[in-house]
């Protein structure tokens, strides 16, 4: 369900996602947003959409971090991918199945 919701918002050009990784109690994403809509509106609407479709009860708010360089983005990408390993949920990042990475 999350993958479908991510892809619908990507197709609608509401956001561009480089990586989305769901953990048992939170999620991480590397994403870009239109300046007009901004991160707050898109995430509010996306969380509401997923909540209605899947019955998810989301925590209020979110934590964002602006990336200013490609190097910083690459570091965050690897940090996010290793999160399930650091938490002891899998031995290797590729073993975690709750991740969405765009094709292509």
SVG drawing of the C-alpha trace seen along z (x, -y; Angstrom):
<svg xmlns="http://www.w3.org/2000/svg" viewBox="-10 -29 40 40">
<polyline fill="none" stroke="black" stroke-width="0.4" points="0.0,0.0 2.8,-2.4 4.5,-1.8 1.3,-2.5 0.8,-5.7 4.4,-6.8 4.1,-6.1 0.8,-7.9 2.3,-11.1 5.4,-10.7 3.2,-10.3 1.3,-13.4 4.6,-15.2 3.8,-16.2 7.2,-14.9 10.2,-13.1 11.4,-10.2 15.0,-8.8 14.5,-6.4 11.7,-5.5 12.3,-3.0 9.7,-1.9 10.7,-0.8 8.4,0.8 7.6,-2.5 8.7,-5.2 9.9,-5.8 12.7,-7.7 12.6,-9.2 14.9,-11.2 12.6,-13.3 12.3,-16.6 9.2,-18.9 7.8,-21.7 8.5,-25.0 4.9,-26.1 3.4,-23.1 6.2,-22.5 7.0,-19.6 4.4,-20.4 1.3,-20.2 2.5,-17.2 3.3,-15.2 0.1,-16.2 -2.0,-15.1 0.1,-11.9 -0.2,-10.8 -4.0,-11.5 -4.3,-9.5 -2.4,-6.5 -4.3,-6.7 -7.6,-6.5 -6.5,-3.7 -4.6,-1.5 -6.0,-2.6 -2.6,-3.9 -2.5,-6.2 0.4,-8.6 2.4,-10.5 1.8,-14.3 4.4,-16.2 7.7,-15.1 11.4,-15.9 13.0,-17.2 16.6,-17.9 17.6,-20.0 20.5,-18.4 22.7,-20.9 25.1,-18.7 25.2,-15.5 27.7,-14.1 25.4,-14.8 22.5,-13.1 24.7,-10.0 25.7,-9.9 22.0,-10.1 21.0,-7.5 23.5,-5.0 22.6,-6.0 18.9,-5.3 19.6,-2.0 21.7,-0.8 19.0,-1.7 17.4,1.8 20.9,3.3 21.8,1.0 18.5,1.9 19.3,5.6 16.3,6.4 18.4,7.8 22.1,8.6 22.4,6.7 20.5,3.7 19.4,5.7 17.6,8.1 15.1,5.4 12.0,5.6 10.3,2.5 12.1,0.1 11.1,-1.7 13.6,-2.9 12.5,-4.3 13.3,-2.1 15.6,-3.4"/>
</svg>
